[in-house]
Structures are given as structure tokens and as C-alpha cells.
Amino acid sequence: MTTAAYWLIVLALTGACVVAVTAGGVGLLLLMRRRSVTSQVAVSALVALGCVAAAVAVTARAMFVSGHDLRVVLVVILVTVPAGSVVALAVGRWVGSGSRVLAKAAHTIGDAGYRPAPRPATAELGAVADELDRAHHRLVQARERERAVETSHRQMVTGMSHDLRTPLAGLRAMAEALEDGLVADPATVSRYHQRIRAETDRLAGMVGDLFELSRIQSSPQLHMQRTGLEDLVDEALASAGPLAQAKGINLSGHAQPAVPVEVDATALGRALSNLLANAIRHTPAEGTVEVAAAAEDGRACLAVADSCGGIPAAALPRVFDVGFCGETARTPSADGGAGLGLAIARGIIEAHDGEIAVVNQGNGCRFTVRLPLATR
């Protein structure tokens, strides 16, 4: 027999054995596709060993002349295949055990009883374990944020209910007095009318704040345009000037020229006006409120500094929460609303991919807004 013919026979016999054993193994794996990974790993390894064993046995039987040599090959196969099967079964159990540990960890993900899984058997299972840990931390943080939002909303509803009930009760009392003729002199009637108008404006402002906050928290539609910080500061100062003058507060500001930003000028003006109104409201008469704007570290920076007496350290992290009105030095006045101004300002700033923060500084506090500079 020529060498070429010899190898063709070997290849044909080997291929036939591989196809037959593999087909049987695939069929078995399909039947076991919902069984444990231990069984599937063991079957996969047995298929590989079976291909080798069948190919060696058949080719040896067909090609070997010596019966002694054939018996030696068969003995080797009978010894090595069970040994390989034991190893495959051990690997399958190892992987299966790691999978069960991950399943147990996944069952408690996000709960207080969650425990990180021990390092599993394989790199792939290890990656799953790491992702489970990250998912657990994200879920815990999300639940904490959700609880904080729920608490904030409850506080807002409580505060708004109180702030709405008080002026409504006053409006009803004055309206009834006018309707029943209990108030007749022109001066008192005029005063009641002025008070009704003032309370109505206040209620309209609170409802407007609620609408604005709802719009910002859903999906704000911003109309971006290129403008300068100097223009924004000038408009905000002009708007807040009468309020500061009425309270006897020194309002000043300065802005670095030619600092371009891409913003919704109306929305950002609302945020800056809210910051100024908040500063003026909590600054005593003859105090100072100052606005500064410049480019710093590749960002546009707006700062509002006041002389309110400072914010308690425990309250600093909550200043921008919905419904937070502050305590001590920052207890809201009669026109203080329900504490939505700063929450609205933060929502507008964050919608512009900006950041807002507050720190105590000197005899007051400093609110700092950072925005991206315009790039074109």
C-alpha cells in the first residue's frame, strides 16, 4: 500500500469516527440543554475523548497487523478515557458550583443581606461576579436616591399645602368680609383689595414654580444660543435691582467680557434670578449681594455671594433639595415660597451639563455655577 493511500484511509476512518461521535454528542447536548452546566461540561469533554478513542480504536483495528499492538492500544484507551472523564466531571462540578454561588448572590442583589460571591471558578464567572457587585451598588444607590426623592416630594407637598392653605384662608376671610359688608370704609376696602392682589400674585408665583420644576424634572426643551456671561449678569442684576433696593441691600456685579456660552438664555436667566432672589431674601438690610462671572479652568463660572450669616453645615448638602427652606439664618420669610427656587436653579444648570455648589464664605455663603464654554 502506498503512503498516500495509507494516509487517505487513516483520514477517512478518523473523519467517520469524529462525525459519528460528534453527531451523537450534539444530540445528547440538545436533549440536556436545560440540565446543569456540570452535565453539559462533562458531556462535551466525553465527546472529545470519545472522538479520540473511537478514531484510535478503529484505525488501529484496520491498520495494525499485530494483534498484540492492537490490544495495547485498546488497554491504553480503556485507562485514559475514564481518567479524562473524571477530570471533565470535576471541572463541570467546579463550574456548576461557581454558577450556583452566583445565582444565590443574584437572588439577594440590592438587599441588605447581599454578600459578594467568592472568587468563582473561571475568569468569565469572575467577571459576572464583579458585575453583580457593581449592579448591587448601583441598585442600592438608586434606591437611596428614590427614597430621598420620595422624602423630598413629601416634604414639598407638606410645605406647599401649608403655604397654599395660609394665603387661601386669608383670601377667603377678606372676600367674605367684603361680601358681607363687614368692611365698608374706603381705606380698609382698598387695603383688602391690595392684600388680595398681593396674595393672588404670591399664589400664582408658587404655582408657576411648581410648573417650572415639573417641566425641568421631566424633559426640558432648551433653545440653545450663543451669548456672553456679561449679558446674562447685566440682565439678572437689572431684574433683581428693585427687590434689593426695596430691602436696602447693596447689589453689585462684574463679569469678564467675551466669555461665550451656549445656553438657553431665558432658562439660565431664570436660574440666576432665583439665586439672586434667594440671596437677597436671606440677607439682612444694609447687607451685600455680589455677582461675579469669569472663565476659570476651561469653564464658565458664575458666582453669587451674600452676607446671610451662613448656612448650617448639616443643611449644606440639602440646600438644593425640593421643598427645603432652610433653618436658622435661612428660615424663609413671608415671601419665601415653598423652597423651590434653588431646586429649579439646579435643574436648569444640570440640564445645561453644568454644576452648581454652595459653600460658606466669610459672613455669608457663595453659590457657584460652572458651565461649558461655547466651542464655536
Helices and strands as residue ranges (DSSP letters): H 3-31, H 37-63, H 67-107, H 123-179, H 186-218, E 225-228, H 229-247, E 250-255, E 260-263, H 265-282, E 288-296, E 299-305, G 313-318, G 328-330, H 341-351, E 355-361, E 364-372
